[in-house]
Amino acid sequence: MDALPVAPAYPATWEDTSCRWVGEIAFRVAARTGQHGPMTSSHPPAAALDWAAEAVGSPGPAHVVRRLAGGTHAATHLLGTGLPLSGPSQVVMRCFPPGDGAAAAEARVLDALRGLDGWAPRLVAVDPDGLRCGGPAVLITLLPGRADIQPARPDRAAAALGRALALVHGVPGERLAGLRDGMAAASRAAGGAGGGPAGPVVSAHRHRLARQPTVLTHYDFWSGNVLWREGEPTGIVDWSGASRAPRGFDVGWCRLDLVLLHGPATAEAFLDAYQEAAGEEVPDMALWDLFALANSHRSVETWLPNYHDLGRTDLTAEDLRERHTGWTARCLARHRRQEPPRTAPERSGRRSGTEKPQPPAAP
């Protein structure tokens, strides 16, 4: 399958955007060692730069401006195109390892989102098989803002995250056709119910969670995948995993990240703001918290490079494990308080204690 250019669908006020990277492209190149390898700082290959220039209609070659921070799945570089403000001068290129289906998946999702009223990038072009770039790739519009996981007021930022996620979950259901089943994908990735103390609880209630109504689920919603300016979110990126899943999926994962970064009170501020904006409560929130904990039990330390790359170098792997363990204990305790105790059914002819059954009274 050849690399397919997609007709650009830029906002009418493209030239008026306040993004400071005018006339430039952001380029994201995958570099994984095993499943979670370190991000590379090497420049994108010349063939990928040529494809990017062709896709946006630039008469000259694209050039690397600098690497952009954030994420370990791929490396990000800012490129200049030399195009005037009236053209597609701001584009992000995400290039994945050979055989990775993320490029094709993200292209499908972004086509369905159609910009999400400015909250999501628009698709410019896709090279699903890496015929031009050496690996599967997508070109998408560059949104204003930057990732920020060190807000001056974490609770306020968490509330803004909650409101933004409610917008995502409000996308009409008819636009979700063709998206994968997020619960099934998570189960396959975790090899079952996940691990740790939360695993048995999640295993016992997995079908209960999977039966809940589905919404557009980002699948990796956290502050590092949200762009910010002056303390307010301006866009959401990294849509390659988007799926159909119950709303608690995204909410639980984001709450876990907020606990790791800032503590439980910030996670509660996020939930309160989300539920107010969504106009409904998240059913079985304690179970969704445990779902996130079970599925991250074996891997939470591997998230450290993401946090370090975005400035939280104060965190250590030991910190993440300690906070993960503490949140697990807290969520298990809340689940036990909320879940009615299970009682074993009485067997026929058996009663508690030693009292013998009495014959019925004579009429």
N, C-alpha and C positions, 0 to 999 in steps of 0.2 A: 504494500500500500504506500503510495507516494505521500510526501508531505503536502498537506492541503492548506492553502491560504484561506482564511475566513474573512469575509467582507467586514472591515472594521465598523464598529457601531459606537462611535465616540459620542459623549454627551455634547449637546449643542454649545455649552459653555466651556468646552475643553480648554481653549486658550486662556480662560479666566481662572483656571484652577490655581490654588495658592501653593501647590507643591513646588518646592524650590528647585527640583531637578528638571528644569525645562530643557528640552532638546536632548534628553538622555534616556537610555534603556537600562533597566535592571535585569541582570542575567543570573539565573540560578543554575548551577551545575552540580549534579549529584556526585558525591564521593563517599562511598560507604565501605568500611572494612568489616566484612561480615554483615550483621544486621544493623548494628548501630556504630558505624565507624566515625572517625573525626572528620570535620569539614575541611576540605582542601582550600588552599589559598591560591592555587595555580590558576592562570588565566584560561578562559574558555578557548577552545580550538578555533582556528581561522575559519574552518568550514561552517561552524555554528554562527560566527559573526557575519559571514556572508549571507547565510540563510536569514538571519534576523534583519539585515539591511534590506534584502529582497522582499521580505514579508511586509515591511512597513513602507516600502516604496522609496527607499532612500537611494539617491544616485551614487552616493559614495559609501565607503565601508564604515561599519560600526566600529567603535573603539572602546576599550575598557577605561572607565573612569576610576572606579575603586570597588572593593569588595564590600558587601553589605552584611551586617551581622544578623544572626538569628537562625537557629535550627541546625540539626546535625544530619538530616536526611539529604541535604543538598547544600552546595555553596552558592552564594549570591554575589553577583557583580553588577555594578552600575555601568551602563554603556552609553556613549554619546552617539547620536545618529546624524547630527548636522541638519535635521529637518527644521523648517520654520514652525512657528507656533501653531499655524493652521493645520499642520499634519499630525500624524500619529507619532508624536515625539517622545512619548513616555510609555514604555512597554517593559514588562517583566518577562524574562525567559527562564523557564524551569526545565532543566535537562536531567533526566534520570538514567540510571544504569541500564544497559541492554536487557531486554526482557521484562522490565518493570512496566506494569500496566497503569501507573499513576497518571501519566500524561493523557492517555485516552480517557481515563475516568474523569479527570479534572475538566477536560474539554466538554464531556457530556454534561457535567454539572453546571459549568458556567454557561453553556448554551441554554440550559433550563432556567437559570437564575436571571439571565438578561440584565445583569448589573445590579439587581436587587436594590433599585432606587439609589444607586450610588454607593451601597455598602460593600459590593463585591466587584472584583475586576471583570472586565469583559474579555472574551476570547478574541484574539487577533489571528492566530494561526496555530496549527498543531502538526507535529512530526511524530506520529504515534509509534513508528517502528525505528526511529533514529536513523533514517536513510541519509539525512543531511547533517545531523548533529553528532553522530556517533553514539547516541542514546536517545530514547523517546523524549520529546520536548514539547512544551507549549509556550506560546507568546501571549501575554495578557497585558491589559492596560495597567499602568502604575498608579496606585492610589496615593493620595496625599497622607502625610503623617509618618510615624515610625513606631516600631514596637517599643513598649516601655513597661518593664516589670518592676520598676522602682518608683512608684508614685509617691508624691509627698503625703497624700492622704489615702491610704489603701482602702478604707471603707467606702469613701466616695467613689474611687475608681471601680471598686467591686460593684457598686450599685449601677454605675454606667454600663458595666459588662452585662449585668442582668437585663437591663433594658434592651441592649443590643441583641442579646440572644433571643429575647421574646420576639423581636422583629424577624429573625431568621425562622423561628418556629411558626410564625404566622403566614409563611408562604403558602398559597393555595395548594391543596393536595393534588389537583390535576396536573400541576407542573412537576410532580415527583415521579411520574411514570418513567420506568427504565432505571431508576436508581436501585442500588443493591439493598438487601436486607441487612441492616446494621447489626442486629442482634446475632444473626447467623454468622456474619463476618467476625464479630468479636469472639464468639464461641470457638470458631475454627482457629483464630489467632492464639487464643489462650489454651487451646487443647482441652476444652471442657469448661468447668466453672471457675477456673483460676485457683490460686493457692492461698495459703495462710489461714488464719483463724476465721476469716470471713467466707472462705470457700464453701464449707458445708452448708451455711445458711443460704448462700446464693444458689447453690445446686438444688436445694429443696424448694426454692421459689422462682427458679428461672422461667418456668412456663407462665407463672403469674405475671412476671414483668413483661414477657414477650407478647402477652395478650393485650397489652394496653394500646390505645390508639397511637398511630405513628405520625411524625411530623418530619420536616426537613431537618436532618441532623448533621451538624458540621463534622462530628466524629473526633475532632481534636480542638475543641473550643477552649482557649485559655488566653490570658492577657498577652502572651507572646505571639499569638496569631491575630491580634487586633492591633490596628494602627491608631496612634493617638496624636493629638495636637492640643496643647494647652489644657491638658487634663480631661479632654473629651475624646471618645472614640470617633474615628473618621472612616474606618473601613475594616473589613475582615478578609484575611488571606488564607492560603493553603487549603483549598477545597477538594483536594484529590481523594479524600476518604469519605466525602459526603454521602449520606445514606438515608434510608427510611428507617426510623426507629422511634420509640417512645421518647417524650421530652426529657424524662429523667436521665437518659443516657448522657446528653451533653451537660445537664445541670450537675450530675454527680461528678463527672470528670473535672469540670471547672472548679467545683468546690474543693476537690482534692488538691488541685494545683494551688488554690488560694490558701489552703491550710499549710502546705509546704512552704509557700513564700511568705505568708503574713500571719497565719494563725486562724483558729476556728471562728473568732468573732467576725473576721472579714468574709469568711464563707457564709455566715448567716446573713450578713448585709447583702451579699449577692443574691441569696435565695429570696429574701424579702422583696428586693427590687424586681427580680424576675417575676415572681408570682403576682405582684401588683400590676406590672406592665402586661403580663399575659392574661390577666383577669381570671386566673384559676390556680389552685394549688397543684403541686406536683404529687401525684399519688405515690404512696410507698417510698417517700424520700429516703427513709432510713435504709431500705433495701437497695436503692440506687447508689447511695454512698458506699454500701458494702460491696456492690457490684464493681464499682471503680477500684476499691481497695483490693478485692480479690484478684482482679485482672492485672493489677500493677504490682502485686506482692513480690514477684520474682525479679522485677525490672526497675524499680523506682530509682535505684542508684544510677542507672544509665541515663536518667534525665538530667544529671548534673551538668554536662556540657551545654545543654540548652540554656540553663540558668546562668552559667558562667559567661557564655557568649553575649548575653544581654545585660551583663553588668553585676549579677549577683554572685560575685566571687567570694563573698563571705560564707556562702553555704558549702558544706562538705557532704560527702556520701553518708557519713555517720549522722549528720543532721537530718537528711532526708529519711533515712531508715527510722530514726527515733520519732520523727513527727508522723511518719506513716503508721508506726506501731501505736502511738498515742491516739491518733484519729480512729484507728481500727477499734481499739478498746472502747472509745467513746461512742462510736456508732453501733457497736454490738450491744452496749448497755442500753442505748436508746431503743434499739430494735426489740430487746427483751421487754422493756417497759411497755411498748406499744402493741406487741404481738400477744394475743390471748394465749394462755398456757394450753398445751395440748394434753388431753386426758385420754388414757387408754379406754376403749369401750369395754363395758362389763361383759363377761362371759355368761352364757345362759346357765342359770342354776347356781351362780356364785354371788356372794355378797361380801361386803367388807366386814372385817371383824370376825367374831366367833358366833354371833347371834344366828340361831337357826331360823329359817323361814317358818312363820306361823300358818296354820291352816285357816282357811276363810271361816268367818263367823257363821254359825248356823242361822238360817233364816228365821 
